[in-house]
Amino acid sequence: MKLREGLRRLVADVEEREEEVVAAAPAVPVGEVFRRFWPHARPYRRWLPLILLFVALGPALDLAMTWMYKILVDEVLVPANFGLLVWVVLAYIGLTLVDGVVGFCDQYLSDWVGGRFIVSLRTEFFGHLHDLSLAFFDREHLGDLISRLTDDVEEIEDLMLSGLASAISYVFQLLFFTAALFYLNWQLALVSLFVAPLFWFLARHFSRKIKRAAREERRRSGSISAVAEESLSNAALVQAYNRKEDEVARFHRENEGSFFAQMAATRLSALFSPLVNLVELSGLLVVVVFGAYQLSQGRLTIGGLLVFMVLLTRLYSPIRGLSSLLNSFYAASAGAERIIEFLDEKPSVEEASWARPLRDARGLVKFDAVSFTYPEAHRPALEDVSFSVKPGETLALVGASGAGKSTAAKLLLRFYDPDAGTIRLDGHDLHDLTLHSLRENVSVVMQETLIFDGTVRQNIAYGKPGATEEEIVAAAKSADAHEFIEALPGGYDTLVGQKGRRLSGGQRQRIAIARAMIRDAPVLLLDEPTTGLDAASSEKVMEPLRRLMSGRATIVISHNLMTVREASEIVFLAGGRVAQRGTHTELLESGGAYARLYKLHHPDAGARKVRP
C-alpha cells in the first residue's frame, strides 16, 4: 500500500506543476499485445525450431556439466579412483566447448531474428505514420513520435521474441533440473519446491505496480523527446528572445518527471530482489537440514547432496527469472501500448474502394461550393467556395492571413476532405481517384521551402524518382539554379544541410522550383512562392516560376499582390468566402477589398490607374 501511495504521490507531484506534454497511452492487456504483434514474426517462424533446439540444448548441457560434480565426488574423490579423473576432466572440457558453440549459435540467431523483427515492425510503423492525415501531425509531438518509433518498438521485440525465448529457456531449465532433483531424491525435491508459490506470489504482487511505473516512465520518455525536438528545432527563436532559461527549465521538468517515475520503478525492483533472495535462502536452509538428515540415514551420498544443492540453486534461477520476466513483460507492454495507440489511428482521408488511377490528366481543376471546417475549430475555414482553372490558365487565391487560401491547397491535395461541395480534376471527383495518381498530377512549391538533408541532386530528383542526370540539370537550368549550383563546392553533390540551411532562401526556393519542374505535372500549386524573400530574390525566382507555370493549370496562393497581377483570374477570399473575383485590372477598377489591400501595399498608386 505504501509503495502504491508513494508512486501516486511522485507522479501527481510532477503533473501538478505542468500539463502533460504527452498523454499516457490507453492500457492494453498483455494477451492483446501478443495477438497484435505476433503476426509480424511470421517471416521468421521457420527459424523458431532451430532457436528452440538451441534453447533446449543449453539447459541440457548445463545439467550434464553439473552432474559431472556428482561423478567427480562419488566416483573419483570418495573411492580415490583417480584413474577416472582424466575422463571426467576431458568430458567436462568437451561439454564446455559444445556449450560455447550452442551458446554462440543461440545468441547470434536470436539476435538476428530479433533485429529483423525490429526492422520490419519499425518500417511498417513508419509507413503507417505517413499514411495518417495532416491533422494527426498537427496534433502530435514529433519528438514523441520519434521516441515511439525507436525505443518503444524495441520494447515490443523484448516482449515478443527475446522475452519469449527467455521464458522457454526457463521452462526447459525447470523441467531438466526438476527431473534431476527427483531422480536424486524425490523426498528432498518435494521439500525444496515449497518456495515456488512464494516466488509467484511476489511476482504477481509487484508486477502491477511495476507496470504502472513503467507506463509513466515511457510517457515521460516521449515527453522529453518532444520538448527537446521542439526547443532545438527552434534554436534561433530561443536565442533571439533570450528564452534559454525557460527552455532549460521546461526540459528539466520533464527529465525530473522521468526521474521520479524511474525511481519509483527502481524502488519496486530493489525491494523485490531482496525478498526473492530471502525466499531462496529459506528454501536452501530447509534443503540443507533435510538433506543432512537424509545423508545420515544413508539415503543420499555426499556427491548427491552437493549436486542437489547446486541443481537447486540452478532451479531457483529460472523460477526467479520467470518471476522477473513477468515484471519485464508488464514493463515492456507499456511501450507496446504506445505503438498500438498510433497503429489504431485511422487517416481522416481514406481512399475509396472504387478509386481508380487518373492517367494522362489535362489539368482542369474545379471547386464547386466547397466548405470545410478544421477539426475542433469553431468556424469554417472555407464556406461555399467555387472557382475553376484550365490548362494554361493561372488562378490566384489572395486575401488576408487566415482567409482560407492554404486550406484550398490542402483540400486539392486531399490532405483533408471538404465537409460539403465537390473538388474535381478533369471532371473526376477527387474521391473517385487514387491518392497516388491525384498527387502525381500535382506539382507543389510550398510556403515553407522544404529541403532534405542530402545533396542538391537528391533534392531536385525528389520530384521524380529515377530521374536522369540530364533531366536534373535541365530542371535546374529552367529554375535558374544551375549557375549557383555549379559554383557550390561539390556542385550537384553538395550537401545542403538539415532543411537546406547551408543555402540562402532564394537558392532553396529555386531548388524547390526545379523539383516541381522535373515532376512535370499538369497542375501546379504555388503556396506563397516568394514568402521570406527580399525584393531582389523575389524577382529572381519570378522568371523561373513563369516558365514553370507555362501550359499548366496553376493555382497561386499569395498575400503579395505583386506576384498575382498576371493571373487569368484572381479570387479574393475574406473569412473563408469569395468576396471578389476578376482580373487584376478589373478588381482595381471596381474598388472593394482587393483595391484597398493593393493600395495599402502600394500607397504610391493613389488614384491613378495601375497597369497590370
TIKOL-43839 format. One record per residue (C-alpha): residue in one letter; z, x, y. Coordinates in pm, whole numbers, plus 50000, padded with zeros to 5 digits. Each point is the difference from the previous one (the first is absolute). Layout:
N
AZXY ...
***
This chain:
612
M500005000050000 K500895028450239 L496695017349927 R498034968650071 E501944993350320 G499535036150111 L496254998649948 R499824967150186 R501905014550296 L497875031450013 V496754980750003 A501294973950245 D501245026950238 V496525014350043 E498264966450014 E502324987950277 R498825028350227 E496284992849975 E497434976449865 E498355008649672 V496915021350049 V498914992049645 A501334969149824 A501225001749642 A497514989749732 P500744968749792 A501965007149681 V497955001049678 P501455000749645 V499365031849800 G498124979849737 E497614987250266 V499435035750120 F498935010349650 R497784969549966 R498235008050327 F499455037349953 W499745005849625 P496274990450002 H499395030050229 A500905022849708 R497244984949783 P497495029050038 Y502655024449875 R501374980049708 R497975020249749 W502245029450081 L503204980449939 P500115005449618 L499775037650055 I502714998550265 L502184979549764 L499445026049728 F501215027950227 V502894978350119 A501074994349638 L499515036349895 G502295012650276 P503204982949874 A499045007349639 L499725037250069 D503194998850203 L501794984149704 A498565025949761 M501185029050219 T503454984350030 W500164995749621 M499485037349963 Y503575004750128 K501324981149699 I497975021749764 L501155031150184 V503704991149966 D500094983049660 E497335020649818 V500275034150168 L503305006650182 V502574981849783 P498685012349662 A499015033750157 N496464996149868 F498355022350260 G496785003449803 L499104965150124 L500645010150362 V496505014650048 W498364967749889 V502244979450224 V499145022150298 L496264998849922 A500124962349959 Y501834996250331 I497475022350179 G497124980349848 L501504966750101 T500575013350353 L496375010850031 V498724966749872 D502404981950235 G498615020550292 V496414990749913 V500874963249957 G501985000250326 F497075015550189 C497484975149859 D502354970950067 Q500675009950362 Y496385008750078 L498524968549849 S502694977650152 D499505015150345 W496224997149964 V500154963249907 G502614993350269 G497925018350262 R496844981049909 F501974967450016 I501195008750352 V496485009150114 S498614967449860 L502724977450141 R500115017550337 T496204997650035 E499964963349903 F502864992450241 F498195018850278 G496844979849933 H502014967850004 L501445009050340 H496485004550137 D499114965349870 L502724984150209 S499174984950336 L500725015550337 A502854975550052 F501905018349725 F499605033750172 D500954984850333 R503244988349840 E501035029749783 H501055035350090 L497565027549902 G502805024249913 D501514974949757 L496594994649838 I499695037549942 S503525001449855 R499164972549753 L496675016049916 T501605033649917 D503684998449900 D500234964549867 V496975003849772 E501705030249839 E503104978749946 I497874976049795 E498785028549779 D503625010449943 L500754964549896 M496914992849791 L499225032749820 S502475028550052 G502994977149972 L498544981549703 A499245032949821 S503565011550065 A501354967149863 I497945003749681 S501185035949963 Y503604988650036 V499454973149736 F498615025749753 Q502965022750071 L502384971349935 L498294991549672 F499835035949870 F503475010650112 T501664967649887 A498345002949658 A501215036049972 L503554990250098 F500134972749738 Y498525023949744 L502765024950074 N502894975150001 W499454963250052 Q503694993050075 L500155026150275 A496654987350133 L501354964650040 V503035012950186 S497865021250234 L497754971250103 F502784978650144 V499235014150347 A496374988150006 P500874965350141 L502045017150274 F496935019750108 W497964968150017 F502684981250192 L500225027450264 A496215001050039 R499764962650046 H502874999850247 F498565027350221 S496294992049968 R500004969450227 K501815018750276 I497725030249965 K496934977750018 R501234984350324 A500665034250152 A496635013249878 R498174970450153 E501615007050336 E499215037149965 R496304993049931 R499824976450299 R501555026350223 S497515025749873 G497164977450113 S501694995250337 I500315037750052 S496285004649929 A499094971050228 V502035013050295 A498795035949951 E496324989949980 E500204977450303 S501895025050214 L497975031149910 S496664982250034 N501054991250355 A501315034650086 A498085001050329 L501584967350115 V503475011349893 Q499705032450193 A498364984350305 Y502864975150037 N502775024549902 R501104977949711 K500675027749750 E503754992749987 D499384963049931 E497535007549723 V502305025949843 A502874975050016 R497864973049836 F498935024149727 H503615011249953 R501184964049956 E497524994249720 N500975032649830 E503654991150039 G499374966549835 S498195017449714 F502915024349971 F502534971749975 A497964982749729 Q499535032849814 M503725007850015 A500824965449869 A497715006349701 T501415035249958 R503564987150004 L499164975449724 S498275026849792 A502795025050061 L502584974949879 F497874989949703 S499725035849869 P503735008249959 L500674966149846 V497315007149742 N501525034449938 L503374983649942 V498524975949747 E498195028649827 L503175021049985 S501974971449849 G497404997149727 L500135037349925 L503825000049983 V500004971449754 V497445018449785 V502015032350010 V503164982249884 F498344979449731 G497745029049898 A503015022849952 Y501524973649776 Q496764997749799 L499905037849975 S503575001049870 Q499064974549735 G497055020949888 R497534973150096 L498295022250258 T499115037050014 I500655022850296 G496265003350059 G499624962549969 L502714993950260 L498495025450242 V496514985749961 F501414964850027 M501565008450336 V496815016850122 L497934970249889 L502484976550162 T499625017550336 R496244998149949 L500374963149915 Y502044993250313 S497265016650205 P497344973249925 I502634972650035 R500895014150340 G496295004550073 L499214963949918 S502874988650222 S498795021750288 L496414990049932 L500924963750048 N501295009050345 S496845020250065 F497884970249896 Y501724978150254 A499665026650268 A496295005549925 S499394962449999 A500965000250370 G496875020650068 A497934977549775 E501164969650197 R498555015250318 I496625005249831 I499964965049851 E500784985150341 F496745013650141 L497974994849683 D500854963250032 E498614999850354 K496704981350017 P497365006850266 S499774972250257 V496225004249977 E498704996149646 E496475001149868 A498804966649864 S498974998149635 W496564988050110 A499475027450258 R496655017849977 P498805032850151 L497754998650306 R496925021749968 D497545010250272 A501994983550276 R498244994650333 G503184998250206 L500204964850144 V503684993750082 K501304965750099 F503514987950088 D500224962149982 A503134983650152 V502265027649866 S503774997450045 F502655024049873 T503755005550037 Y501715031549880 P502824995649747 E503294992150175 A498234997750338 H500814971050230 R496564994150148 P496415004049881 A498275033550053 L496624982049996 E499354963350053 D496654982249952 V497945031450067 S496244998649942 F497285025950059 S497105016349820 V498115032850014 K496625008549846 P498485033249891 G499095020250308 E502434980650219 T503335011350142 L502874975850046 A502975011650208 L503464985349956 V502035007050314 G503264988450146 A503525011250073 S502195016149736 G501164974149747 A497044977150065 G498955001549633 K497155025350015 S501185023049719 T501064969949794 A496354989349985 A499095034349860 K502704997749733 L498734965749897 L496435012749975 L501155027649762 R502174974749814 F503205018650063 Y501194964450059 D498444966049936 P499694973650276 D502244969649986 A497114977950108 G496285003950060 T497455021949826 I498675035350040 R496535006249859 L497885030749931 D496294992649953 G500954963549953 H502525007349723 D503644990050042 L502035032249971 H502064983449726 D496844998849787 L499425037750028 T501765028049816 L502295020250224 H498235032049901 S496524988050095 L501284984250324 R501585032350120 E497065021049877 N497854980950250 V502285007150298 S500415033250179 V503175003250205 V501045022550287 M503664991250041 Q502204999450306 E502175027449851 T497685028049898 L501055005249638 I499265034749865 F501165014249665 D501565034249953 G496895016649860 T496805016350112 V497574986350257 R497474995449720 Q502404979449790 N500894977550294 I496364992450080 A499084994649634 Y502934975849966 G497634973150127 K497585006149712 P501335015349677 G497505024349852 A498215006050330 T497725030350004 E500385029250239 E496884988850184 E501424964950051 I503315014150127 V498295022850251 A497604972450111 A502934976350062 A501845027050196 K496945006550215 S499554963050070 A503644998550106 D499555030550228 A502585017849787 H497875027049835 E500255024450290 F503795000450027 I500365000049619 E497835031149973 A502215016550263 L503154994449791 P501345030249806 G498864986449665 G497224977050116 Y499834969449778 D502645015449772 T502605002150277 L503314983249912 V500814974850272 G503744996449928 Q502054968849943 K498424970750187 G497475024850145 R502545015350237 R498065032650023 L497194981450172 S499844984050344 G499924962450041 G496285000050078 Q499235022149700 R501964977349767 Q498164969950139 R496585015649945 I500935008749640 A501024963549956 I496614989650142 A498245023849760 R501994984549714 A498794965550106 M496415012550039 I499835014749651 R501154966649860 D496884983750152 A501364964549964 P498224970150162 V503174988650182 L501805023050243 L503524993650122 L501235020450297 D503694994350075 E500815015450339 P497635029549938 T500995019050316 T503754993949998 G501965031150092 L496955018750133 D499535010850357 A496904990250198 A498085031549906 S500794996949628 S499224962850005 E496595007350150 K499345025949728 V500634975449719 M498064971250158 E496585014749922 P500685005149626 L501574965549995 R496784985350140 R498035017449723 L502454986749743 M499684964450137 S496205000149996 G498574974249758 R503424988349878 A502074969250059 T502735015450214 I503354985950101 V501725020250273 I503664993650069 S501155014250330 H502124994650307 N497965026550184 L497264978950150 M497835030650075 T499295003349626 V498744964249953 R497584995050293 E496965004649774 A501154974249744 S497644971449913 E502924976150041 I503585004150117 V502754977249868 F503115000550217 L503154991049807 A503204988050162 G503044989849795 G497934999749682 R497394975750135 V496505004950139 A500374997850378 Q496495011050101 R496765012049847 G496735014150132 T498415032750107 H501715024750231 T497964987950301 E500484963149920 L503765003749969 L500275019250328 E497924974150184 S501944970649856 G503345014450106 G503044992449788 A502265021849789 Y497345025649904 A498935006150361 R503625003050111 L500745025149725 Y496875019850085 K500865001450371 L503545010049910 H498645030649822 H497215005650258 P501344990150344 D497065017150170 A497704973549856 G501314975450263 A497734971050065 R496835019349940 K497854992649703 V500615024149716 R497065012349804 P500394996949621 
***
